[in-house]
Protein backbone atom coordinates (compact mmCIF):
# COMPACT_ATOMS: atom_id res chain seq x y z
CA UNK A 1 0.00 0.00 0.00
CA UNK A 2 1.54 3.28 -1.03
CA UNK A 3 1.26 6.02 1.55
CA UNK A 4 -1.13 8.67 0.22
CA UNK A 5 0.37 11.95 1.36
CA UNK A 6 -2.66 13.88 0.13
CA UNK A 7 -4.37 12.80 3.33
CA UNK A 8 -1.70 13.99 5.77
CA UNK A 9 -2.41 16.44 8.54
CA UNK A 10 0.13 18.81 7.04
CA UNK A 11 -1.62 18.86 3.67
CA UNK A 12 -4.96 19.63 5.28
CA UNK A 13 -3.47 22.40 7.38
CA UNK A 14 -1.86 23.90 4.29
CA UNK A 15 -5.20 23.97 2.44
CA UNK A 16 -6.94 25.71 5.34
CA UNK A 17 -4.19 28.29 5.75
CA UNK A 18 -3.30 29.34 2.21
CA UNK A 19 -2.87 32.96 3.18
CA UNK A 20 -0.31 32.19 5.88
CA UNK A 21 3.36 32.63 5.09
CA UNK A 22 5.70 29.63 5.20
CA UNK A 23 7.28 31.11 8.28
CA UNK A 24 3.94 31.31 10.06
CA UNK A 25 3.09 27.72 9.19
CA UNK A 26 6.39 26.55 10.64
CA UNK A 27 5.77 28.49 13.83
CA UNK A 28 2.30 26.99 14.18
CA UNK A 29 3.73 23.52 13.71
CA UNK A 30 6.48 24.07 16.25
CA UNK A 31 4.02 25.32 18.86
CA UNK A 32 1.63 22.43 18.10
CA UNK A 33 4.37 19.88 18.68
CA UNK A 34 5.52 21.62 21.83
CA UNK A 35 1.95 21.65 23.15
CA UNK A 36 1.53 17.93 22.60
CA UNK A 37 4.92 16.74 23.81
CA UNK A 38 5.17 18.81 27.00
CA UNK A 39 3.17 17.86 30.04
CA UNK A 40 2.46 20.16 32.91
CA UNK A 41 1.91 18.14 36.06
CA UNK A 42 1.12 19.34 39.53
CA UNK A 43 3.60 18.11 42.07
CA UNK A 44 2.31 16.13 44.99
CA UNK A 45 2.02 17.60 48.44
CA UNK A 46 3.30 14.63 50.38
CA UNK A 47 4.22 15.06 54.00
CA UNK A 48 7.72 16.45 54.34
CA UNK A 49 10.20 13.84 55.52
CA UNK A 50 13.89 14.43 56.04
CA UNK A 51 16.29 13.38 53.30
CA UNK A 52 19.31 13.70 55.55
CA UNK A 53 21.64 10.68 55.59
CA UNK A 54 21.26 8.18 58.43
CA UNK A 55 22.28 4.61 59.16
CA UNK A 56 19.97 1.62 59.28
CA UNK A 57 20.14 0.74 62.97
CA UNK A 58 23.89 1.17 62.96
CA UNK A 59 24.63 -0.45 59.58
CA UNK A 60 24.78 0.72 55.98
CA UNK A 61 21.72 0.49 53.74
CA UNK A 62 22.17 -2.07 50.95
CA UNK A 63 20.67 -1.07 47.57
CA UNK A 64 19.97 -3.65 44.82
CA UNK A 65 19.13 -3.30 41.12
CA UNK A 66 16.89 -5.16 38.65
CA UNK A 67 16.25 -4.21 35.02
CA UNK A 68 13.98 -5.72 32.38
CA UNK A 69 16.80 -5.50 29.85
CA UNK A 70 19.52 -3.18 28.63
CA UNK A 71 18.32 0.16 27.26
CA UNK A 72 20.07 3.30 26.12
CA UNK A 73 19.18 5.38 29.17
CA UNK A 74 19.59 2.84 31.98
CA UNK A 75 23.23 3.63 32.69
CA UNK A 76 22.47 7.36 32.65
CA UNK A 77 19.71 6.85 35.22
CA UNK A 78 22.00 4.84 37.48
CA UNK A 79 24.79 7.40 37.36
CA UNK A 80 22.43 10.36 37.79
CA UNK A 81 20.68 8.72 40.75
CA UNK A 82 24.02 8.09 42.47
CA UNK A 83 24.98 11.72 41.80
CA UNK A 84 21.67 12.79 43.32
CA UNK A 85 22.37 10.82 46.47
CA UNK A 86 25.81 12.44 46.63
CA UNK A 87 24.23 15.89 46.51
CA UNK A 88 22.04 14.89 49.45
CA UNK A 89 25.13 13.86 51.41
CA UNK A 90 24.61 10.08 51.39
CA UNK A 91 27.97 9.49 49.68
CA UNK A 92 30.92 11.43 48.34
CA UNK A 93 30.77 12.57 44.67
CA UNK A 94 31.77 9.79 42.31
CA UNK A 95 34.51 10.32 39.73
CA UNK A 96 33.06 8.72 36.58
CA UNK A 97 36.22 9.21 34.50
CA UNK A 98 37.15 5.55 34.79
CA UNK A 99 33.81 4.32 33.43
CA UNK A 100 33.72 3.97 29.64
CA UNK A 101 31.21 6.05 27.68
CA UNK A 102 29.51 2.94 26.31
CA UNK A 103 29.40 1.05 29.60
CA UNK A 104 26.28 -0.98 30.23
CA UNK A 105 24.52 -1.22 33.56
CA UNK A 106 26.48 -4.29 34.67
CA UNK A 107 29.77 -2.42 34.23
CA UNK A 108 28.24 0.71 35.79
CA UNK A 109 26.97 -1.20 38.82
CA UNK A 110 30.37 -2.82 39.38
CA UNK A 111 32.05 0.58 39.05
CA UNK A 112 29.69 2.08 41.63
CA UNK A 113 30.29 -0.83 43.99
CA UNK A 114 34.06 -0.46 43.70
CA UNK A 115 34.30 3.33 43.76
CA UNK A 116 31.72 4.87 46.06
CA UNK A 117 32.79 6.28 49.41
CA UNK A 118 29.86 6.32 51.78
CA UNK A 119 29.25 5.97 55.49
CA UNK A 120 25.61 5.14 54.80
CA UNK A 121 25.14 3.17 51.56
CA UNK A 122 26.45 0.10 49.77
CA UNK A 123 25.79 -1.26 46.28
CA UNK A 124 26.85 -4.92 46.44
CA UNK A 125 28.08 -6.48 43.20
CA UNK A 126 25.93 -9.55 43.79
CA UNK A 127 22.80 -7.39 44.13
CA UNK A 128 22.43 -6.80 40.37
CA UNK A 129 20.02 -8.60 38.01
CA UNK A 130 19.00 -8.14 34.37
CA UNK A 131 16.28 -10.14 32.64
CA UNK A 132 17.81 -9.31 29.25
CA UNK A 133 14.34 -9.07 27.66
CA UNK A 134 13.98 -12.86 28.03
CA UNK A 135 10.97 -14.32 29.82
CA UNK A 136 12.92 -17.38 31.01
CA UNK A 137 15.61 -15.15 32.51
CA UNK A 138 12.91 -12.93 33.99
CA UNK A 139 11.25 -15.84 35.79
CA UNK A 140 14.60 -17.06 37.11
CA UNK A 141 15.53 -13.61 38.43
CA UNK A 142 12.20 -13.17 40.16
CA UNK A 143 12.55 -16.46 42.03
CA UNK A 144 16.13 -15.68 43.03
CA UNK A 145 15.36 -12.14 44.19
CA UNK A 146 12.30 -13.14 46.24
CA UNK A 147 14.31 -15.89 47.87
CA UNK A 148 17.06 -13.45 48.80
CA UNK A 149 14.64 -10.83 50.09
CA UNK A 150 12.91 -13.30 52.36
CA UNK A 151 15.81 -15.56 53.37
CA UNK A 152 19.02 -13.53 53.40
CA UNK A 153 17.14 -10.32 54.18
CA UNK A 154 20.24 -8.28 53.36
CA UNK A 155 18.65 -5.86 50.83
CA UNK A 156 17.00 -2.67 52.05
CA UNK A 157 15.78 -1.17 48.75
CA UNK A 158 15.51 -2.28 45.14
CA UNK A 159 15.79 -0.02 42.09
CA UNK A 160 13.66 -1.59 39.36
CA UNK A 161 14.01 -0.31 35.77
CA UNK A 162 11.28 -1.23 33.32
CA UNK A 163 7.76 -2.66 33.38
CA UNK A 164 8.79 -6.29 33.83
CA UNK A 165 11.00 -5.42 36.78
CA UNK A 166 8.24 -3.40 38.40
CA UNK A 167 5.67 -6.15 37.88
CA UNK A 168 7.96 -8.84 39.26
CA UNK A 169 8.56 -6.91 42.48
CA UNK A 170 5.04 -5.47 42.91
CA UNK A 171 3.87 -8.26 45.16
CA UNK A 172 3.09 -8.91 48.80
CA UNK A 173 5.48 -11.87 48.73
CA UNK A 174 8.06 -9.44 50.16
CA UNK A 175 8.04 -6.12 52.03
CA UNK A 176 11.26 -4.50 50.81
CA UNK A 177 10.81 -0.96 49.37
CA UNK A 178 10.98 -0.84 45.55
CA UNK A 179 11.66 2.24 43.41
CA UNK A 180 10.24 1.58 39.91
CA UNK A 181 11.68 3.71 37.08
CA UNK A 182 10.87 3.81 33.34
CA UNK A 183 7.55 2.04 33.61
CA UNK A 184 5.43 3.74 30.95
CA UNK A 185 2.11 3.03 32.67
CA UNK A 186 2.52 1.28 36.02
CA UNK A 187 -1.23 1.42 36.66
CA UNK A 188 -2.06 -0.52 33.50
CA UNK A 189 0.72 -2.95 34.40
CA UNK A 190 -0.68 -3.48 37.89
CA UNK A 191 2.43 -2.11 39.59
CA UNK A 192 0.57 0.63 41.47
CA UNK A 193 -3.10 0.77 42.43
CA UNK A 194 -5.49 3.29 43.91
CA UNK A 195 -7.57 0.86 45.94
CA UNK A 196 -7.02 -0.97 49.20
CA UNK A 197 -5.05 -3.61 47.28
CA UNK A 198 -2.23 -1.12 46.64
CA UNK A 199 1.27 -2.20 47.65
CA UNK A 200 2.56 0.11 50.41
CA UNK A 201 6.21 -0.74 49.64
CA UNK A 202 6.08 0.12 45.90
CA UNK A 203 6.95 3.57 44.51
CA UNK A 204 6.74 4.27 40.75
CA UNK A 205 7.46 7.59 39.04
CA UNK A 206 5.55 7.91 35.76
CA UNK A 207 3.91 10.23 33.25
CA UNK A 208 0.25 9.15 32.85
CA UNK A 209 -0.14 10.84 29.43
CA UNK A 210 3.06 9.77 27.70
CA UNK A 211 1.40 7.31 25.29
CA UNK A 212 -1.76 9.25 24.46
CA UNK A 213 0.25 12.37 23.57
CA UNK A 214 2.40 10.37 21.16
CA UNK A 215 -0.63 8.83 19.45
CA UNK A 216 -2.13 12.27 18.94
CA UNK A 217 1.15 13.58 17.57
CA UNK A 218 1.47 10.68 15.12
CA UNK A 219 -2.05 11.40 13.88
CA UNK A 220 -1.26 15.11 13.54
CA UNK A 221 1.86 14.39 11.48
CA UNK A 222 0.40 11.81 9.12
CA UNK A 223 -3.40 12.00 9.23
CA UNK A 224 -3.80 8.19 9.13
CA UNK A 225 -7.27 6.66 8.98
CA UNK A 226 -6.31 3.08 9.83
CA UNK A 227 -3.63 2.55 12.46
CA UNK A 228 -2.26 -0.98 12.69
CA UNK A 229 -0.72 -2.69 15.71
CA UNK A 230 0.65 -6.20 16.22
CA UNK A 231 0.56 -7.61 19.72
CA UNK A 232 0.84 -10.80 21.71
CA UNK A 233 -2.34 -11.37 23.76
CA UNK A 234 -0.35 -12.94 26.62
CA UNK A 235 -0.12 -10.96 29.83
CA UNK A 236 3.66 -10.72 29.49
CA UNK A 237 3.63 -8.51 26.41
CA UNK A 238 0.10 -7.23 25.72
CA UNK A 239 0.57 -4.20 27.96
CA UNK A 240 3.49 -3.04 25.79
CA UNK A 241 1.15 -2.69 22.78
CA UNK A 242 -0.80 0.27 24.27
CA UNK A 243 -4.10 -1.23 23.09
CA UNK A 244 -6.25 0.64 25.60
CA UNK A 245 -4.63 3.99 24.80
CA UNK A 246 -4.97 3.35 21.05
CA UNK A 247 -8.67 2.54 21.36
CA UNK A 248 -9.30 5.62 23.46
CA UNK A 249 -7.47 7.86 20.99
CA UNK A 250 -9.30 6.30 18.04
CA UNK A 251 -12.63 7.45 19.46
CA UNK A 252 -11.30 10.94 20.01
CA UNK A 253 -9.55 11.31 16.63
CA UNK A 254 -11.96 9.19 14.56
CA UNK A 255 -9.56 6.60 13.18
CA UNK A 256 -9.76 2.82 13.08
CA UNK A 257 -7.40 0.55 15.02
CA UNK A 258 -6.47 -2.53 12.98
CA UNK A 259 -5.08 -5.26 15.24
CA UNK A 260 -3.26 -8.47 14.53
CA UNK A 261 -2.63 -10.83 17.43
CA UNK A 262 0.23 -13.33 17.31
CA UNK A 263 1.75 -15.49 20.04
CA UNK A 264 5.46 -14.90 19.88
CA UNK A 265 6.72 -13.95 23.34
CA UNK A 266 7.42 -17.53 24.44
CA UNK A 267 9.21 -18.50 21.20
CA UNK A 268 12.98 -18.50 20.60
CA UNK A 269 14.12 -15.11 19.18
CA UNK A 270 14.61 -16.29 15.59
CA UNK A 271 11.26 -18.08 15.51
CA UNK A 272 9.50 -15.11 17.12
CA UNK A 273 11.03 -12.83 14.49
CA UNK A 274 9.60 -15.01 11.73
CA UNK A 275 6.11 -14.84 13.21
CA UNK A 276 6.33 -11.07 13.63
CA UNK A 277 7.76 -10.61 10.13
CA UNK A 278 4.70 -12.27 8.61
CA UNK A 279 2.27 -10.41 10.87
CA UNK A 280 3.69 -6.98 10.04
CA UNK A 281 3.83 -7.82 6.36
CA UNK A 282 0.11 -8.67 6.40
CA UNK A 283 -0.78 -5.65 8.52
CA UNK A 284 1.06 -3.33 6.13
CA UNK A 285 -1.50 -4.22 3.47
CA UNK A 286 -4.45 -3.37 5.73
CA UNK A 287 -3.39 -0.19 7.55
CA UNK A 288 -2.05 3.17 6.38
CA UNK A 289 0.19 3.63 9.45
CA UNK A 290 1.63 1.24 12.04
CA UNK A 291 2.30 1.53 15.78
CA UNK A 292 5.45 -0.54 16.43
CA UNK A 293 5.72 -2.14 19.88
CA UNK A 294 7.29 -5.57 19.23
CA UNK A 295 9.47 -6.85 22.06
CA UNK A 296 12.26 -8.20 19.86
CA UNK A 297 16.03 -7.91 19.54
CA UNK A 298 17.34 -5.10 17.31
CA UNK A 299 18.79 -7.28 14.48
CA UNK A 300 15.39 -8.90 13.94
CA UNK A 301 13.61 -5.56 14.23
CA UNK A 302 15.77 -4.21 11.40
CA UNK A 303 14.58 -6.99 9.11
CA UNK A 304 10.95 -6.50 10.10
CA UNK A 305 11.13 -2.78 9.40
CA UNK A 306 12.64 -3.37 5.95
CA UNK A 307 9.54 -5.42 5.14
CA UNK A 308 7.20 -2.69 6.43
CA UNK A 309 9.04 -0.06 4.37
CA UNK A 310 7.96 -1.79 1.16
CA UNK A 311 4.38 -0.69 1.81
CA UNK A 312 5.43 2.98 1.97
CA UNK A 313 3.55 3.70 5.20
CA UNK A 314 4.70 5.73 8.24
CA UNK A 315 5.52 4.13 11.57
CA UNK A 316 5.87 5.27 15.17
CA UNK A 317 7.23 3.53 18.25
CA UNK A 318 6.67 4.85 21.77
CA UNK A 319 9.76 2.99 22.97
CA UNK A 320 12.42 5.38 21.85
CA UNK A 321 15.73 5.45 20.12
CA UNK A 322 16.38 1.73 19.65
CA UNK A 323 13.29 1.45 17.46
CA UNK A 324 13.95 4.59 15.43
CA UNK A 325 17.52 3.48 14.88
CA UNK A 326 16.16 0.21 13.49
CA UNK A 327 13.99 1.94 10.89
CA UNK A 328 10.83 3.22 12.59
CA UNK A 329 10.01 6.66 11.15
CA UNK A 330 9.02 8.54 14.33
CA UNK A 331 9.50 8.24 18.05
CA UNK A 332 10.44 10.33 21.05
CA UNK A 333 13.55 10.46 23.13
CA UNK A 334 12.91 10.78 26.85
CA UNK A 335 15.23 12.02 29.56
CA UNK A 336 14.42 10.00 32.68
CA UNK A 337 17.88 10.72 34.10
CA UNK A 338 16.73 14.33 34.51
CA UNK A 339 14.38 13.07 37.21
CA UNK A 340 17.25 11.46 39.12
CA UNK A 341 17.06 14.17 41.79
CA UNK A 342 13.50 12.98 42.48
CA UNK A 343 14.65 9.34 42.55
CA UNK A 344 17.44 10.16 45.00
CA UNK A 345 15.07 12.19 47.14
CA UNK A 346 12.60 9.29 47.18
CA UNK A 347 15.31 6.85 48.29
CA UNK A 348 16.38 9.23 51.06
CA UNK A 349 12.79 9.74 52.23
CA UNK A 350 12.16 5.98 52.27
CA UNK A 351 15.28 5.41 54.37
CA UNK A 352 13.98 8.10 56.72
CA UNK A 353 10.71 6.28 57.24
CA UNK A 354 8.39 7.51 54.47
CA UNK A 355 6.09 4.77 53.09
CA UNK A 356 6.96 4.45 49.36
CA UNK A 357 3.30 4.57 48.31
CA UNK A 358 2.85 7.98 49.95
CA UNK A 359 5.49 9.76 47.85
CA UNK A 360 4.32 11.81 44.84
CA UNK A 361 4.50 9.56 41.75
CA UNK A 362 3.69 11.92 38.86
CA UNK A 363 6.59 13.29 36.82
CA UNK A 364 6.84 16.02 34.22
CA UNK A 365 9.23 14.62 31.66
CA UNK A 366 11.02 16.30 28.77
CA UNK A 367 10.70 14.77 25.31
CA UNK A 368 12.41 15.21 21.95
CA UNK A 369 10.87 14.11 18.70
CA UNK A 370 13.22 11.86 16.70
CA UNK A 371 13.04 11.00 13.00
CA UNK A 372 14.80 8.43 10.85
CA UNK A 373 15.58 10.24 7.59
CA UNK A 374 16.63 7.02 5.86
CA UNK A 375 13.16 5.62 6.53
CA UNK A 376 11.49 8.81 5.31
CA UNK A 377 13.42 8.52 2.05
CA UNK A 378 12.58 4.84 1.57
CA UNK A 379 8.83 5.35 2.12
CA UNK A 380 8.70 8.63 0.16
CA UNK A 381 7.67 10.66 3.19
CA UNK A 382 8.63 14.31 2.76
CA UNK A 383 9.55 15.71 6.14
CA UNK A 384 8.09 19.24 6.49
CA UNK A 385 10.76 21.85 7.08
CA UNK A 386 8.96 23.17 10.13
CA UNK A 387 9.21 19.75 11.72
CA UNK A 388 12.99 19.77 11.46
CA UNK A 389 13.15 22.91 13.58
CA UNK A 390 11.34 21.06 16.37
CA UNK A 391 13.46 17.91 16.15
CA UNK A 392 16.67 17.46 18.10
CA UNK A 393 17.65 13.98 16.97
CA UNK A 394 17.78 13.13 13.27
CA UNK A 395 18.79 9.61 12.28
CA UNK A 396 20.31 9.74 8.82
CA UNK A 397 20.90 6.01 8.37
CA UNK A 398 19.78 2.83 10.07
CA UNK A 399 21.60 2.22 13.37
CA UNK A 400 23.31 5.62 13.40
CA UNK A 401 22.37 9.21 14.04
CA UNK A 402 23.64 12.75 13.78
CA UNK A 403 23.06 15.10 16.68
CA UNK A 404 22.21 18.65 15.65
Number of C-alpha atoms within 10 A of each C-alpha: 12 14 19 15 16 11 13 17 16 18 15 12 13 13 9 9 13 10 10 11 10 14 11 13 18 19 16 13 22 17 12 14 20 15 13 17 20 16 18 9 12 10 11 12 9 10 10 9 16 15 21 13 18 19 14 14 7 8 12 16 20 17 19 23 24 26 26 23 18 17 18 13 18 21 21 20 22 20 18 20 22 23 21 21 25 18 15 17 18 23 20 17 17 15 11 13 7 8 14 10 9 10 13 17 26 16 15 20 23 16 18 22 17 13 16 18 16 14 16 17 21 20 22 17 17 11 18 20 23 20 20 15 16 17 17 11 14 22 12 11 19 19 11 12 21 18 14 15 18 14 9 9 12 14 20 18 21 25 22 27 25 21 24 24 29 30 20 19 25 25 17 13 11 16 17 18 24 27 24 29 26 23 22 23 22 25 14 15 20 14 24 23 16 9 7 7 9 16 19 20 22 26 30 28 24 22 19 19 16 21 19 18 18 20 22 18 21 23 19 19 19 23 24 26 18 17 26 24 25 22 25 21 16 14 10 15 20 18 20 21 21 20 16 12 14 22 14 12 20 19 11 10 16 12 17 17 21 16 17 16 14 16 14 22 23 15 12 10 16 13 13 18 23 14 15 26 19 14 19 22 18 13 21 25 14 16 22 24 28 27 22 25 20 24 21 19 15 14 12 17 23 19 15 23 22 17 16 24 23 14 20 22 27 26 25 25 24 24 20 21 25 18 27 32 27 24 29 32 26 29 27 25 19 19 15 22 21 15 20 22 18 18 26 23 22 24 24 22 20 25 23 17 11 20 16 22 21 16 22 19 19 15 20 19 19 15 18 19 22 25 28 26 23 18 28 22 15 15 19 17 18 10 14 12 13 17 16 16 12 19 16 17 19 21 23 18 15 17 17 12 18 10 8 7
